[in-house]
């Protein structure tokens, strides 16, 4: 599923929010019926937990806490450290280099989906798997698919009902600071992890709302959404054609769908984890090009086709 800080902020129209909430209600019913013992969530970070002082391509959290950005939960998540450690060990043994964190900070990219699906970010045991989708240089997409497959192979050994979540995307190009363009205060944050003050957080929220308002009215320099690219990606996912992403270049993704479209890496990893056990079929299929969220917003649910 996609995430957006703007779902928690004033601005989006009631019609848009009602449409997304209706889709999420269907997703919640699906999740409640499945009743998972464990949740594994592949998610990005927006310079709230991972910084340029050390930026791993992948990281598995053996303990984690929400930072509370954009009105999401602040506090510890329910992470089973033993299972998370075993997962990291299995992924490493499969040949995928992954970091571990015994003190992972996660932001709305991880916490918002948990709150939307369960009402409480701590309702179920969860293993957070960070995939760098923002801080360049990024690794090749084929390694993301391999990561997902390795995690999925491990999960099959647990004898548990596991809900796998990919959080991010689709096409979007929001105003995210970069090493090349960030002013000094932002540079301190994205490199050194200097915490934002309350005033700075409020200013960022206001800037995000202003950017979304301008984007929705066609008054923004940000790269437009690309619903055609989104549709092609979703058709690829729906059609069990994940191997095709191995040929994608990072430059092509940015040109087609914006710099933050790299968040589809979380979807690729999640579906690769499922596909490690055979063909799957998608059940719920929701998509909305949502300029008010500066994003193509999508939800997919899927089960093994057995």
N, C-alpha and C positions, 0 to 999 in steps of 0.2 A: 504494500500500500504506500501511497504518497504521504508525506507529512508537510505541514506548513505552519510557521509561527503565526501567520495571519488568521488561522482558525481560532486562535486564542486572543485576537485583538479586534478592536472596533474597525469597521470599514467594509468588509464583504457584505453583499446584499443578503437579506433574509432568504431570497429565492435560492441563491447559490448554497448557503449554509444548510437550508432544508433539504436540498437535493443530495448533498454529501452526507448529511446525517441519516437520511433514509437509506442510502447505500450502506453506511456503517452499521445501521440497525440489522440489516441482513447479514453482514459480516459477523456481528456479535452473536447472532443466532447460530451461525455455522460453528463458531468457536465454542459456544456453550454446549452445543450438541456433541462436539468432539471431546470436550472436557479434558484438556491436556494436563499431563503430569509435569511437563517441563516445556518452557518456551526458549527457543534459540532465536535471537534477533540479530540480523546483519544490518548495521546502520553506519552512517557517516558521522562526522563531527564538524562543527562550525567554529573551530578555534575556541572551544570551551573546555576541552579535556586533553586535546593533542595539539602540540605546537611545534614550530620549526626548530626548536632547540633539539628535539628528537622526534622525527615523524616516521613511524613505521608504516609500511603499506597495509599490514594486517595486525590486529592485536586481539587476544581473547582475555576477557576480564575474569579473574578468579574472585574478585570482590569489586563492587561498583556502587557509586552513589549518583543520584540526579543532582544537577547543579541548580535546577529551578528556573531556568531561563524561560521567558515568555509565558509565565504563569503555570509552568509544569511543576511536577512534584520535585521537592528538594529533600534529599535524604538517601539512606542506604537502600539498595535493591536486595531482593532475596536471591542471592547467587549461591548455588551449591558449589563450594570451592573444590571439592574432590572431583566432581564430574567435570567441571571446567578445566581443571588441571589435566585430567585424563584426556580430555578432548584436545588440548594443546599438544600433549605428548603424541597422540595419534596423528595429528595433522603434521607435526614435525617429522615423524617417522615415515609419513607418506611422501616426503620430499618437498613440502611447502614450508617456507620460512615464515614463521609467525611469532610475534612477540607475545608476552603475557604481561598482565598488569594485576597486581594485588591491591591496587588502589585506583581503579579507573573512574574518572569523572565522565558522565554521559549527559548529553543535553537533550533538547526537545526531539531530536532525530531518533533517539531511543525511547524516551519516556512517553512522548505523545501517543505513539501507537499502542503502548501498553495501557495507557489511560483510556484511550478510545475503545479498546477491545475488552478490557476487564473492569473499567471504572476505577481501578486502583493499580498503580504501577508495581505494587508489592504483592498483588493477589496470588501470583504463581511464581515458583522458582524460575529464574531466567538466567541464561548465559548470554552476555553481550559480546558480539563479535564486531569489532571496529574494522571498517574498510575505508581507507583514505580515498576520498572522492573530491577533495577540494584543493589540497596543497600540492602544487606541481613541484617536481616532476612525478607523474603517475606511472605505475607499472602497466604492463600489457593486460588487456582484458582477459586474455586466455588464462592468466594466472588466477584471476578472480573465479573463473569457472572451476578451475582445479581446486581452489580453496573450498568452494561450496561442496564439490564432490567428496573431498576428504572429510569434511565435517559430517556430511550425510552418511558416509560409510561408517564413521564412528557411532553416530546416533543409533544405528540399527543394532548395535551390540548392547544397548541399555535395557531392552525389554520394556520401554515406556512409551506412552502416547506423547509424541513431541510435536508441538506446533512450531513451524519454522516461519519466521517473518522476515521479509525484506522491506526496509523502510527508506523511501526516497523517490526522486525523480518526479515526473519524466522530464520533458523539455522545459528548461527554465534557465535564466541567466540573471539572477538577482545581484544587487550590488555587494559583492563579497570582496574584502580587501585582499590584496596580493603583495608579495614581497616587493614587486616593482612599483606599486602605486600607493601603498599604504602611507598615511601621514605618521609622524613619530609616535603618537599615542597608540594608534592601531598597530604599528610595527612592534611596539613593546608587548602588546597583547598576543599577536600571532606568532611572535618568535619566542618571547620569554614567558608567556603565560601570566603577565601582570594582570591581576583581577581588575575588572571594571568597578568603578564606584556606582552607587545607586543612581547618581545623576547621569553617569555615562550609559548605564543600562536603559534608563528612561529615554535618553536622547537617541539611542539606537532604535528603540521601539518606535519612537516618533518618526525617525528617518525611514524605517521599513514601511510604516503606514503611508507616509508621503510618497515613497517610491511606488507602492502598489496603486495608490490613487492615480498618480500620473500615468503609470503603465496601462491601467484599465481605460483611461481616457485617450490613449494614443499620443501622449505627450512626454514620452520617455525615450532616452537614447539606448535603453537596454534592448538586447536582441529579442525579437518577437518569439512567441511560442511557435512550435512547429507541430500542429496536430497530425500532419501526414507522417512525420517521422515517428511520433508517438504511436500512431495506428500500426505502422510497419513493425515497430518493436513489439507491440502487444500481439500482433499476428504471429511473430516469431516465437514468442513465449507460448501462446496458445497451441501452436503447431508442433511442439516438441523439437524445435529447430535451434536449440541453444548453441550447438557447435558452431553455428555461423558467426557468432560474436568473436570467435578466435581470430578472425581476419580483420576486425575493426581496428582502426588507429584512433588514438586519443584526439589527434587533430581533427579527424573527420567528425567525431562525436561533437566536439565544440563548435565546428562550423555549421553542423546541421541543427543542433538543438541547444546550444549554449553551454557555458563552462560548467554549470551545476548539473547538467544532464549526466555527468559522470556518476551521479547517485544511482543510476540504473544498475551500477555494479552490485548494489545490495539485492536487487531483484534477480540478477544473474546468479549470484551465489546461492540465494534461497531456492531457486528452481533447480539449480545444479545439485543441491543437497537432496532434493526429492527425486530428481532424474537418476541419481546414483542407484536407485532401486528399480528402474524400469520406466516405461512410458507412464505419463500422467495425463489427466484431463482437467482443464479449468472448468470451474462451476460458475461462481459469480463473476460477472464481467461488467465493470463500471469504468467509464472514462468521461471526463469533463475538461475541456480546455477552459482554464479559469484565470483570465488576466488579473482578476481581483486578488488572486493568490500568487501572482507572477509564476504560474506553474501549470503544466498539464497534470491533472490530478486523476489518479487511477487506483482501482482496487481489483485484485484477482484473488480468488481462492482456488485451490487445486488439491486433488487427491490422486493417489496411484490408480492407474486404470487396470484394475484386476477384477 
